[in-house]
Amino acid sequence: MKKLIVSAIIVLGSLSTYASNETSPTQTKAVVSAQAEYTEVSADAVPAAIKTALQTAYPGAKLDKAFVNEKKEYKLEISVGDQRATVFSDVNGNWLKI
C-alpha cells in the first residue's frame, strides 16, 4: 500500500512539471521591401502571355490595375468576386514569389 501511494505521488508530481513550464513568446522580424520602382500602366499594355496566365490561374479574375518595373516584372492588382489580391509575374506569364 505504501508503494502504491509513493508511486501515485511520483506520477502526479511528474505530470505537474509539464503544466508549470512557461514558454516565452518568440520574436519574429518581418522584412518588408518597398516596391516603389513600379510604375502604373494600362491594362491594354499588359502582354498577352500574362493575361492568359491570369485567366488560367484565376478563372474569372478581373485586372484592376497593372504596374511594371525596369526588369519587366508586372505587379497586378486583381479581383475575383469580392476578393482582392496582388500577384506578380514576369513578362512571359511566369508567377513570381515576392
N, C-alpha and C positions, 0 to 999 in steps of 0.2 A: 504494500500500500504506500509505503514511504517512497519507493522508487517511482510509482505512478504519479504522485504529487510533484516530485522533483522533475520528472520528465515533462509534465504539463507546464510547470513554471519555465523551464528552458524553452519549450516550444513557443509559448506565449511571449516570452521575453525576446526571442529572435524575430518574431513577427512584428513586434512593436518597433524594432530598429529600422525596418523598412518604411514604416509610416512616418518616422521622425526625420527622414532625410529631406532636406530642403534643396531645391535646385535653384541656382542663381540664374536670372534671366540672361539669355545670350544677346550680345550686341551685334547687330548687323549693320553693315555700311552699304548704302545704295550709291552707286556711281551713275550719275546722270550726265550724259554728254549733250551739249546743246547742238541742235541741228539747224543752226541759223543760216547755213550756207545754201539751203533750199530756196529756190525762187518759184513763185506760182506760175503755172502755165494753164492754158485752156484744156478742156477735156479732149478737144479735137487734136491737140498736139501730142497726145499720148500715143505711142506706137501701137500698131495693131496686135503685135505679139503680146503686149501687156494686157490689152483689152480681152483677148482670147483667154489668156491665163486667168484673168479675173473672173470671167464668166464660167470657166471650168472649175475653179477652186471654190467660188462663191456664187452659185446659181441665183439669179435674181438680184444680184448686188447692183446698186446704183453708185456711180462715181460722182461724189460731191465736189471734191477739189483734187487737184493734182499739182505736185511740186517736183522740181528736178534740180540736181546739183551738178557740179562740174564733172563728176565721174559718170554722168548719165545714169544715175540711180534715181528712181522715182519713189516719191512718198505719196501714197494715195489715201485719201480720206473717203471711206465708203460707208454706205448704209444698206442694211439688209432688213427690211421690215422696219421695226422701231429701234433696232440696234445699230450703233455706230462703231466703226473700227478704223484704225490706221494701219496700213500694210506697206511694206517696202519691196521694190522689185528693181531688177536691173533692166537694161534696155531690151534684152531678149525674152523677158517674161519670167525669169527665174526669181523665186521669192528669196528675200534676204532676211536674215535674223539680225536685228539691231537692238 
